[in-house]
Amino acid sequence: MATSSNSSSSITVTRQTLAGEPRNPSAVDGNFNPLTVSTTGAGPVGALRFWQQSTTAGVQARQRLTITSTRPLRQVKFLVYDFGRANTTTGYSDALGVSGFTTGSMIRQNTTTPAIAGAGTIVSPWNRSGDWVAEPSSTVEVTLSNATADVTSFTLEYSNAATTPPAGGSEQWISISNMEFCF
């Protein structure tokens, strides 16, 4: 698909809570707000934060971002900060799944341990295969692509992948930044 350099596109981002609830949705650095302070692991100033919680025992908080473009997309790249796991079964364990891109979805981490597991789909989201210790090393780069450049909408679902979230509920976040769109 050929496009001129003066072509434009509008990108719309909408957020939906699927389970649990947003954490501090009206706070400056709360859910679906840009970070105003760069803190260890959470991402740079301006990164968009997903911050959620579930106060109900056994409920995995889950949010969805739907990103829609007025022009078809060939590829999207972005960074995910604080993508980690504290405990296999009862702690927080970040999971990220994507739908809308049929081929070429991948995640690349900036460290070799612990590895990324899962297929990156909503049913089999990416998550850590082991617990991590150093938050700054939990940044990953996601690349979504489709050779036919016909994607106009895709979703990102973020959740707690722990098999049994804490009895008193759980809270977790990730942040995304540096989104690049290729038409």
C-alpha positions in Angstrom: 0.0 0.0 0.0 1.5 3.3 -1.0 0.7 6.5 0.8 2.0 10.0 0.4 4.0 11.7 3.2 1.3 14.3 3.7 -1.4 11.7 4.5 -2.9 11.8 8.0 -4.7 9.4 10.3 -6.7 9.8 13.5 -6.0 7.3 16.3 -8.6 6.8 19.0 -7.9 5.0 22.2 -10.8 3.8 24.5 -10.5 2.0 27.8 -12.9 -0.6 29.3 -12.9 -2.4 32.6 -13.7 -6.1 32.2 -13.3 -7.3 35.8 -12.3 -5.6 39.0 -12.0 -1.8 38.9 -9.6 0.9 38.0 -7.2 2.1 40.7 -7.2 5.8 41.5 -8.9 6.7 38.1 -9.1 10.4 39.0 -5.6 10.7 40.5 -2.8 12.4 38.6 -0.9 9.2 38.1 -3.9 6.9 38.4 -5.5 4.5 35.9 -5.5 5.6 32.2 -3.4 8.7 32.9 0.1 9.6 31.8 2.8 9.3 34.4 3.9 12.7 35.8 6.9 11.3 37.6 9.3 8.6 36.4 9.7 6.0 39.1 11.8 2.8 39.0 10.2 0.3 36.6 6.9 2.2 36.1 8.1 3.9 33.0 9.0 7.4 31.8 7.1 10.6 32.3 4.2 10.6 29.8 3.8 6.8 29.7 0.1 5.7 29.8 -0.6 3.7 33.0 -3.0 0.8 33.4 -3.6 0.6 37.2 -6.2 -1.8 38.4 -7.4 -3.7 41.4 -9.8 -6.4 42.4 -11.0 -6.3 46.0 -12.9 -9.6 45.6 -11.1 -12.8 46.4 -10.2 -14.9 43.3 -11.2 -12.2 40.8 -8.5 -11.3 38.2 -8.8 -7.6 37.5 -8.8 -7.0 33.7 -8.8 -3.9 31.4 -9.1 -3.5 27.7 -7.7 -0.8 25.4 -9.2 -0.6 22.0 -7.1 1.4 19.5 -8.7 2.5 16.2 -7.2 4.2 13.2 -8.9 5.9 10.3 -6.2 4.4 8.0 -5.3 0.7 7.9 -2.3 -0.3 10.0 0.6 -2.5 8.9 2.6 -2.5 12.1 2.4 -1.1 15.7 5.3 -1.1 18.2 5.4 0.0 21.8 7.1 -0.5 25.1 5.5 -2.0 28.2 7.0 -1.1 31.6 6.8 -3.0 34.9 5.8 -6.3 33.1 6.6 -8.8 35.8 5.5 -11.5 38.2 5.8 -11.6 41.9 4.3 -15.0 42.6 3.0 -17.9 40.4 -0.3 -18.5 42.2 -1.2 -15.9 44.7 0.6 -12.6 43.9 0.4 -10.3 41.0 1.4 -11.6 37.6 1.1 -9.3 34.7 -0.5 -10.7 31.5 -1.0 -8.9 28.2 -3.0 -10.3 25.3 -3.7 -8.8 21.8 -6.5 -9.3 19.3 -6.9 -7.7 15.8 -3.5 -8.6 14.3 -3.6 -12.0 12.7 0.1 -12.5 12.0 3.4 -11.3 13.2 2.7 -10.5 16.9 5.7 -10.8 19.1 7.2 -9.6 22.4 10.9 -8.9 23.0 12.3 -8.5 26.5 15.4 -6.5 27.5 16.7 -9.3 29.7 16.8 -13.1 29.3 15.3 -14.0 32.7 12.6 -14.8 33.5 11.4 -15.7 30.0 8.1 -14.6 28.5 5.4 -17.4 28.2 2.1 -17.4 26.3 1.1 -16.8 22.7 0.2 -13.1 23.2 -3.5 -13.7 22.5 -6.5 -12.9 24.7 -6.8 -16.7 25.5 -3.1 -17.2 26.0 -1.6 -13.9 27.0 2.1 -13.1 27.4 3.3 -13.4 31.0 6.5 -14.1 32.9 7.5 -17.8 33.2 9.2 -17.0 36.6 9.3 -14.5 39.4 11.5 -11.4 38.9 13.4 -9.4 41.3 14.6 -6.2 39.5 11.7 -4.0 38.3 13.8 -2.0 35.8 14.5 -5.2 33.9 10.8 -5.9 33.4 10.4 -3.7 30.3 9.4 -5.4 27.1 8.9 -4.3 23.5 5.8 -5.4 21.6 5.5 -5.5 17.8 2.2 -6.2 16.1 2.2 -6.6 12.4 0.0 -7.7 9.5 1.5 -7.9 6.0 -1.7 -6.9 4.2 -2.0 -3.6 6.2 -5.7 -3.9 6.7 -6.0 -3.6 10.5 -8.1 -0.6 11.6 -8.8 -1.6 15.1 -7.0 -3.8 17.7 -7.2 -4.5 21.4 -4.8 -4.9 24.3 -6.1 -6.7 27.3 -4.1 -6.4 30.6 -4.9 -8.6 33.6 -3.5 -10.4 36.6 -2.5 -13.9 35.4 -2.1 -15.4 38.9 -4.2 -18.5 39.1 -5.6 -17.4 42.5 -5.4 -13.7 43.2 -5.0 -12.8 46.8 -7.9 -13.4 49.2 -8.0 -9.7 50.1 -7.8 -8.7 46.4 -5.0 -7.5 44.3 -3.6 -4.4 42.7 -1.2 -4.1 39.8 -0.1 -1.8 36.9 1.8 -1.6 33.7 2.6 1.5 31.6 3.0 1.8 27.8 4.9 4.3 25.8 6.7 5.0 22.5 3.8 3.8 20.3 4.8 3.8 16.7 2.2 3.3 13.9 3.2 2.2 10.4 0.6 2.5 7.7 
